[in-house]
Amino acid sequence: MTHSTDGGDAVVSAFNAVGADYIFSSPGSEWAPVWESLARRHRDGLPCPHYIDLLHETVAVGMATGYALITRRAQGVLLHAGPGLLQGSMAVHGALLAGAPMVVASSESITYGDGPGPDPGGQWYRNLSVVGGPHTLAAPFTKWSNQAASVHTLTTMITRSAELAARAPAGPVYLNIPLEVLLDEWDGPEPKPIAAPGSTVSAAEDMQVVLELLAGAENPVIVTETTGREPGGLEALVVFAETLGVPVVEPSSAVCVNFPRDHELHAGGDIEPFLGTADVIVLLNCRAPFYPPSRRPATAKIVVIDEVPQRPHIVYQVLNADHYLEGGVAATLREMAVRWTEQGLRRNIGFVSQEPAAIRAAEEKAAEEKAEQKSDSIDPVHLVATLRDLLGKDTVVVDETITHSRIVQRHLRRTEPDSYFYVQGGLGQGIAVALGVKLAAPDKQVVFTVGDGAFLYNPIVQSLQAAKANGLPVLILVFNNTEYRSMKMNHLRFYPQGAAVATGEFLGNDLSDQPELSAFAEPFGMHGEHVTATAELVPALERALKAVRTGTTAIVNVRVSR
């Protein structure tokens, strides 16, 4: 039985209305109505999002995440039933932590073959049903999770989902669309295009209190994790910090570029030195600034500037705020800088960060010393410094290292907005996120840095297939220490004089029997190299970057010393 239009058309019409460029899908049999609608639209020259078939749920969600990190717009993600949703759930949770908006959908049956209309198939009755529906599975790791129970509400449920996904804190929304709803006849009306979210600024009287507090401060500091993720956030923070003369710290929990690393007001990546000396700490888009959470500053007043300071998806969050400015961070910072100047406010500026000068000099010296080491491996500091010198401003780095994450963040010294992202949530989604970034920024060079353990968590074959099939060349740079180093370090932290230390038996960390990781490139006609010596590094990276520039993904597997 067929209809001229059905729920599949409603889905495509709704994604048109929300402005989705893409539908990323790890396909399941319930999506035949959507495929038919897309085929009709292609035949008739009607508008519709680009559809991408992918071979793994993590790849579908991860690419949507990377695309959203650059564009800040929600795309569609179609998974299969409850099992497909569960397979992709780690990446959906990562999108929640990353603040990446998207509309994720999968299906169920609500008649199990006993209702009128088309037969949904016995697999729903025998294998795929979920007590309470798949939307109950998605609730803990999405912003909002619900069921579209009727074709008559389907378009509005999708457009509402996209609007919810885009609002702060941005993140994934899940919609269960039963197969019977997809097959049901739909006669419109066409959904109305959604409007962009409005901008909010904190109340004038609240801003004035904070401005006066900062004007009287002798040792204020700004701490930020994700200001650069907001449109115009980095630029607004630079103006605000320069106008008030306040240093900026990007702690190790920072997940993107928030402030130019070479700016004289950049105060490094450690908040600890300021906890005993600062009299005002401004937390900008900081979800968890202090660890342990009870680690409070000695005397500082704490100002929190965030559109949604209390994140509903964080189980335990302690900010110790004395003042809240709740509104769009970029807009609030710009307004406060204007008010500061208009009022002629001044403060004694005694801080000049050592980060761009003495610390950078020390880092360069360290990198040179590491390069001079004679061994069959390369120090990660030298690896990152070498990579940095080969990259231009038109490069985006996606990082999924663990042991080396602070080294990557510090020594890459990214300065441009949207030039660095740290993959959030569980390991194994980074290649897909990098591919999504490349899809959103085709003119940019994309580099994915990853440890060997995290690389092996990724669906490698499916990710490389997606790169090749969709023309998305990226450089995959593996920091290979042949172990889960973080596992061993945590073992040592808890049991410094334990049996493992005495016997040398460390479980859960050995990766010495791994295959040659660069060899994964060969079946796909990609560029692969294994590097073990310092003298080999620059030529190998240059060859790999040349391959990427000419349209071929490259995997460079570097043996690192630690």
C-alpha positions in Angstrom: 0.0 0.0 0.0 1.4 3.4 -1.0 0.4 7.0 -0.4 1.2 10.2 -2.4 2.6 11.6 0.8 3.2 10.0 4.1 5.1 10.4 7.4 8.4 10.2 5.4 7.5 13.3 3.6 6.6 15.0 6.9 10.1 14.2 8.2 11.9 15.6 5.2 9.7 18.7 5.2 10.4 19.3 8.8 14.2 19.0 8.4 13.8 21.4 5.5 12.0 23.8 7.8 14.7 23.6 10.5 17.4 24.4 7.9 19.2 21.0 8.2 21.9 20.6 5.5 22.4 16.9 6.2 20.7 13.8 7.5 23.3 11.5 8.8 22.0 7.9 9.0 23.2 4.5 10.1 20.2 3.0 8.3 17.4 0.8 9.6 14.4 -0.7 7.9 12.0 1.8 9.4 13.3 4.7 7.3 12.0 3.4 3.9 9.3 6.2 4.0 12.1 8.8 4.3 14.1 7.2 1.6 11.1 7.2 -0.7 10.4 10.9 0.0 14.1 11.8 -0.8 14.0 9.8 -4.0 10.8 11.6 -5.1 12.3 15.0 -4.3 15.5 14.2 -6.1 13.4 13.1 -9.1 11.2 16.2 -9.1 14.0 18.7 -8.3 12.5 19.6 -4.9 14.6 20.8 -1.9 15.7 18.4 0.7 18.7 17.9 3.0 21.7 15.9 1.7 21.5 12.3 2.9 24.6 10.3 4.0 24.5 6.6 4.7 27.1 5.5 7.2 28.1 2.1 8.4 28.1 2.7 12.2 25.9 4.7 14.6 28.9 6.3 16.3 30.1 7.6 12.9 26.6 9.0 12.1 26.3 10.8 15.5 30.0 11.8 15.6 29.8 13.5 12.1 26.7 15.4 13.2 28.6 16.5 16.3 31.6 17.8 14.3 29.4 19.5 11.8 27.5 21.3 14.6 30.7 22.4 16.4 31.5 24.4 13.3 28.1 25.5 12.1 26.3 25.6 15.5 23.2 24.3 13.7 21.2 21.1 14.3 21.3 18.4 11.7 19.2 15.2 11.5 20.5 11.8 12.7 18.5 8.6 11.8 19.3 5.4 13.7 17.6 2.1 13.9 15.1 1.2 16.6 16.3 0.7 20.2 19.5 -1.2 19.4 20.8 1.4 17.0 20.1 4.1 19.5 22.0 2.2 22.2 24.9 1.6 19.8 25.1 5.4 19.2 24.3 6.4 22.7 28.0 7.0 23.7 28.3 9.5 20.9 25.0 11.1 21.7 26.2 11.6 25.2 29.4 13.1 23.9 27.3 15.6 21.8 25.4 16.5 25.0 28.7 17.3 26.8 30.1 19.1 23.7 27.0 21.3 23.4 26.3 20.1 19.8 22.7 20.5 18.7 21.1 17.7 16.7 17.8 15.9 16.3 18.3 12.1 16.7 15.5 9.8 15.7 14.8 6.1 15.7 11.7 4.0 15.6 9.5 1.3 17.1 6.2 -0.4 16.2 3.0 0.4 18.1 0.7 -2.2 16.4 3.1 -5.2 16.1 1.2 -6.4 13.0 -2.2 -6.4 14.7 -3.4 -3.0 13.4 -4.8 -1.9 10.1 -2.5 -0.6 7.4 0.9 -1.8 6.2 2.5 -4.7 8.0 5.4 -3.3 10.0 7.2 -6.7 10.0 7.6 -9.4 12.6 11.0 -8.2 13.8 9.4 -5.5 15.8 7.3 -8.0 17.7 10.0 -10.6 18.2 13.2 -8.6 18.7 13.1 -4.8 18.6 10.4 -3.8 21.1 11.5 -1.8 24.2 9.3 -1.6 27.3 8.3 2.1 27.6 9.6 2.9 24.1 13.1 3.8 22.9 12.6 7.4 24.1 12.9 6.2 27.7 16.3 4.8 26.8 17.5 8.2 25.4 16.2 10.4 28.3 19.4 10.3 30.5 21.8 11.4 27.7 19.7 13.9 25.8 18.3 17.3 26.5 14.7 16.1 25.8 13.3 12.8 24.7 9.8 12.0 23.5 7.6 10.2 21.0 5.9 11.5 18.0 2.6 9.7 18.4 0.7 10.9 15.3 1.6 11.9 11.8 -0.5 15.1 12.4 2.0 16.3 15.1 5.1 14.9 13.5 6.4 18.0 11.7 5.9 20.2 14.7 7.5 17.6 17.0 10.6 17.7 14.8 10.8 21.5 14.5 10.2 21.8 18.2 13.0 19.3 18.8 15.4 21.4 16.7 14.5 24.5 18.5 15.1 22.8 21.9 18.4 21.4 20.6 19.6 24.9 19.7 18.7 26.6 22.9 21.3 26.9 25.7 22.8 24.7 26.7 22.7 23.3 23.2 22.7 19.6 22.7 21.0 16.5 21.2 17.3 15.9 21.3 15.8 12.5 20.7 12.5 11.7 19.0 10.9 8.2 18.7 8.9 8.1 15.4 6.9 4.8 15.2 7.0 3.1 11.9 3.2 3.3 11.7 3.4 7.1 12.0 6.0 7.2 9.2 3.7 5.1 6.9 0.5 7.0 7.7 -0.9 9.4 5.1 0.1 13.0 5.5 -1.5 16.0 3.8 0.4 18.9 5.3 0.5 21.7 5.9 4.1 22.4 5.2 5.9 23.3 8.4 6.9 26.9 8.9 10.7 27.6 8.9 12.0 28.1 12.4 13.6 31.4 13.5 17.1 31.6 14.9 17.4 31.9 18.7 17.4 35.4 20.1 20.2 37.0 22.0 20.0 37.7 25.7 22.0 40.1 27.9 22.0 40.3 31.7 20.1 43.1 33.4 21.9 46.4 33.5 21.8 46.6 37.3 23.3 43.2 37.7 26.1 44.1 35.2 26.8 47.3 37.1 27.4 45.4 40.4 29.9 43.2 38.7 31.6 46.1 36.9 32.1 47.9 40.2 33.4 44.8 41.8 36.0 44.4 39.1 36.9 48.1 39.2 37.9 47.6 42.9 39.7 44.4 42.4 43.5 44.1 42.6 44.0 40.6 41.4 41.0 39.5 39.3 41.2 36.5 36.9 38.9 35.1 34.2 38.5 31.3 33.9 36.8 29.8 30.9 36.1 26.4 29.4 33.8 27.0 26.4 33.4 30.7 25.7 34.9 30.1 22.2 32.1 27.7 21.4 29.6 30.6 21.3 29.5 32.6 18.1 31.7 35.7 18.6 32.7 34.4 22.0 36.5 34.5 21.6 36.5 38.0 20.0 34.2 39.3 22.8 36.4 37.9 25.5 39.5 39.5 24.0 37.8 42.9 24.0 36.5 42.4 27.5 39.9 41.2 28.9 41.8 44.0 27.2 39.4 46.7 28.2 39.5 45.7 31.9 43.1 44.4 31.9 42.1 41.0 33.4 44.1 37.8 32.7 42.5 34.7 31.3 43.0 31.1 32.3 42.0 28.2 30.1 42.1 25.2 32.5 42.7 21.6 31.4 38.9 21.2 31.1 38.7 23.7 28.3 37.3 22.0 25.2 37.9 24.6 22.5 40.0 27.7 21.7 38.6 30.5 24.0 41.4 33.0 24.0 44.6 33.4 21.9 47.3 31.4 23.5 49.9 34.0 22.5 48.1 37.0 24.0 49.9 38.8 26.8 46.8 38.3 29.0 46.7 34.5 28.6 47.6 33.2 32.0 48.1 29.5 31.1 46.1 26.4 31.8 46.2 26.1 35.6 43.8 27.9 37.9 45.5 26.6 41.1 48.0 29.5 41.4 45.1 32.0 41.5 43.0 30.3 44.2 45.0 31.8 47.0 45.7 35.3 45.5 42.7 36.3 43.4 40.1 38.6 44.9 37.6 38.2 42.0 37.2 35.1 39.8 35.0 35.4 36.8 33.8 32.1 35.5 32.8 32.2 31.9 30.9 29.2 30.6 32.6 27.0 33.2 30.7 23.9 34.1 33.2 22.5 36.7 36.0 24.9 37.4 37.2 23.6 40.8 38.4 20.1 41.7 37.6 18.7 44.0 34.3 20.7 43.9 34.8 21.8 47.6 38.2 23.4 46.6 37.1 27.0 47.1 39.3 30.1 46.6 40.7 31.6 49.8 39.0 35.0 49.6 37.8 35.6 46.1 34.3 36.7 45.1 33.1 34.5 42.3 31.1 35.9 39.4 29.4 33.4 37.0 28.6 34.6 33.5 26.6 31.9 31.6 23.4 31.6 29.8 22.5 28.5 31.7 25.0 28.3 34.6 23.4 25.3 36.3 23.7 22.6 33.7 20.8 20.2 34.0 22.7 17.2 32.6 25.5 17.4 35.2 24.8 15.2 38.3 26.9 17.3 40.7 28.0 20.8 40.0 29.5 23.3 42.5 30.2 26.9 41.4 30.3 28.7 44.7 28.9 31.8 43.0 28.5 35.2 44.7 27.0 36.8 41.6 25.3 35.5 38.5 25.0 37.2 35.1 22.7 35.0 33.2 22.6 35.7 29.5 24.5 35.2 26.2 28.2 35.3 27.2 29.4 37.1 24.0 26.6 39.7 24.2 27.1 40.3 27.9 30.9 40.7 27.6 30.5 43.2 24.8 27.9 45.2 26.7 30.1 45.2 29.9 33.1 46.4 27.9 31.1 49.3 26.5 29.7 50.3 29.9 33.2 50.1 31.4 34.5 52.5 28.8 31.5 54.9 28.9 31.7 55.2 32.7 35.5 55.8 32.6 36.1 53.0 35.0 39.8 52.1 35.8 41.7 49.6 37.8 45.3 49.1 38.6 46.7 46.7 36.0 49.6 44.9 37.5 49.4 41.6 35.5 51.3 40.7 32.5 51.2 36.9 31.8 54.4 35.0 31.4 52.7 32.5 29.1 53.7 34.2 25.8 57.2 35.0 27.0 59.0 33.0 29.6 56.7 30.0 29.5 56.8 29.8 25.7 60.6 30.1 25.8 60.7 27.2 28.3 58.4 25.2 26.1 60.6 25.8 23.0 63.7 24.8 25.0 61.9 21.6 26.2 60.9 20.7 22.6 64.4 21.2 21.4 65.8 19.0 24.2 63.3 16.3 23.4 64.3 16.4 19.8 67.9 15.7 20.6 67.1 12.5 22.5 68.5 9.4 20.9 66.0 6.6 21.0 63.7 4.6 18.9 60.7 6.8 19.8 59.8 10.5 19.8 58.9 12.6 22.8 55.3 13.9 22.5 56.3 17.5 23.3 58.6 17.4 20.3 55.8 15.8 18.2 53.3 18.5 19.0 55.8 21.3 18.5 56.8 19.9 15.1 53.2 19.5 14.1 52.4 23.1 15.2 55.2 24.5 13.0 53.8 22.7 10.0 50.2 23.9 10.4 48.7 27.1 9.2 45.9 29.2 10.5 43.5 27.4 8.2 43.8 24.2 10.2 41.3 22.7 12.7 42.6 20.2 15.2 40.3 17.7 16.8 41.9 16.0 19.8 41.0 12.7 21.4 44.2 12.0 23.3 44.1 11.3 27.0 47.7 11.0 28.4 48.9 13.7 26.0 45.9 16.0 26.0 47.5 18.7 28.0 50.6 18.6 25.9 48.5 18.9 22.7 46.5 21.8 24.1 49.5 23.7 25.5 52.0 23.2 22.7 49.7 23.6 19.7 48.9 27.2 20.9 45.8 27.6 18.8 44.7 31.2 18.5 41.8 31.3 16.0 38.2 30.6 16.7 37.0 27.1 16.0 40.6 25.9 15.4 40.7 23.3 18.2 38.1 21.0 19.7 38.5 18.3 22.4 36.2 15.3 21.9 33.8 15.0 24.8 32.4 11.9 26.4 33.6 8.3 25.8 36.5 7.4 23.6 36.0 6.1 20.1 34.1 8.9 18.3 37.0 11.2 17.3 37.5 10.2 13.7 33.8 10.8 13.0 33.9 14.2 14.8 36.9 15.2 12.6 35.0 14.1 9.5 32.0 16.2 10.5 34.3 19.2 11.0 35.8 18.6 7.5 32.3 18.4 6.0 31.3 21.7 7.6 34.6 23.4 6.7 35.8 21.9 3.4 38.3 24.6 2.8 40.1 23.9 6.1 42.8 21.4 6.8 41.6 19.0 9.5 44.0 17.1 11.8 42.9 14.5 14.3 45.2 13.7 17.2 44.6 10.5 19.1 46.4 8.0 21.3 46.7 4.4 20.1 44.3 3.2 22.7 41.6 5.8 21.8 42.2 5.1 18.1 41.4 1.4 18.6 38.2 2.3 20.4 37.0 4.0 17.2 35.0 2.2 14.5 38.1 2.5 12.3 36.9 0.7 9.1 33.5 2.4 9.1 35.1 5.8 9.7 37.7 5.4 7.0 34.9 4.3 4.6 33.0 7.4 5.4 36.1 9.6 4.7 36.7 7.9 1.4 33.0 7.7 0.2 32.3 11.3 1.0 35.6 12.9 0.0 36.6 14.1 3.5 40.4 13.9 3.7 41.9 14.3 7.2 45.3 13.7 8.8 45.0 11.1 11.6 48.1 11.5 13.9 48.5 8.6 16.4 50.5 9.1 19.6 51.5 5.5 20.1 53.0 4.5 23.4 51.7 0.9 23.1 49.6 1.1 26.2 46.7 2.6 28.0 49.0 4.9 30.0 46.2 6.5 31.9 45.1 3.1 33.2 48.6 2.4 34.6 48.9 5.9 36.1 45.6 5.6 38.0 46.7 2.1 39.2 49.9 3.7 40.6 48.0 6.6 42.1 45.8 4.3 44.2 48.4 1.6 44.9 51.8 3.2 44.8 53.4 0.4 46.7 51.0 -2.4 45.7 51.5 -5.9 44.4 51.6 -4.6 40.8 54.6 -2.4 41.5 56.4 -5.2 43.3 55.7 -7.8 40.6 55.5 -5.7 37.5 52.1 -7.1 36.7 50.0 -4.2 35.5 46.7 -5.3 34.0 44.4 -3.3 31.7 47.1 -1.3 30.0 49.2 -3.4 27.6 48.7 -2.7 23.9 52.0 -4.1 22.7 50.3 -6.7 20.5 48.4 -4.2 18.5 48.5 -4.3 14.7 50.5 -1.7 12.7 47.9 1.1 12.9 49.0 3.0 9.7 48.2 -0.2 7.8 44.5 0.5 8.1 45.0 3.1 5.4 46.1 0.5 2.7 42.7 -1.1 1.9 41.2 2.3 1.3 44.0 3.6 -0.9 45.0 6.1 1.8 48.4 7.3 2.9 50.0 5.5 5.8 53.3 5.8 7.6 54.9 4.5 10.8 57.5 6.8 12.4 59.9 5.8 15.2 62.9 8.2 14.8 63.1 12.0 15.2 64.8 12.4 11.8 61.8 10.7 10.1 59.2 12.9 11.7 59.2 16.1 9.6 59.4 14.3 6.2 56.6 11.9 7.2 54.3 14.7 8.4 55.0 16.7 5.2 54.2 13.8 3.0 51.0 13.1 5.0 49.9 16.8 4.8 50.6 16.8 1.1 48.4 13.7 0.7 45.6 15.4 2.6 45.8 18.5 0.5 45.4 16.4 -2.6 42.3 14.7 -1.3 43.6 11.6 0.5 43.2 10.8 4.2 46.6 10.0 5.9 47.4 7.9 9.0 50.7 8.7 10.6 51.5 6.3 13.5 54.2 7.8 15.7 56.0 5.8 18.4 56.2 8.2 21.3 58.4 7.7 24.3 55.8 8.3 27.0 
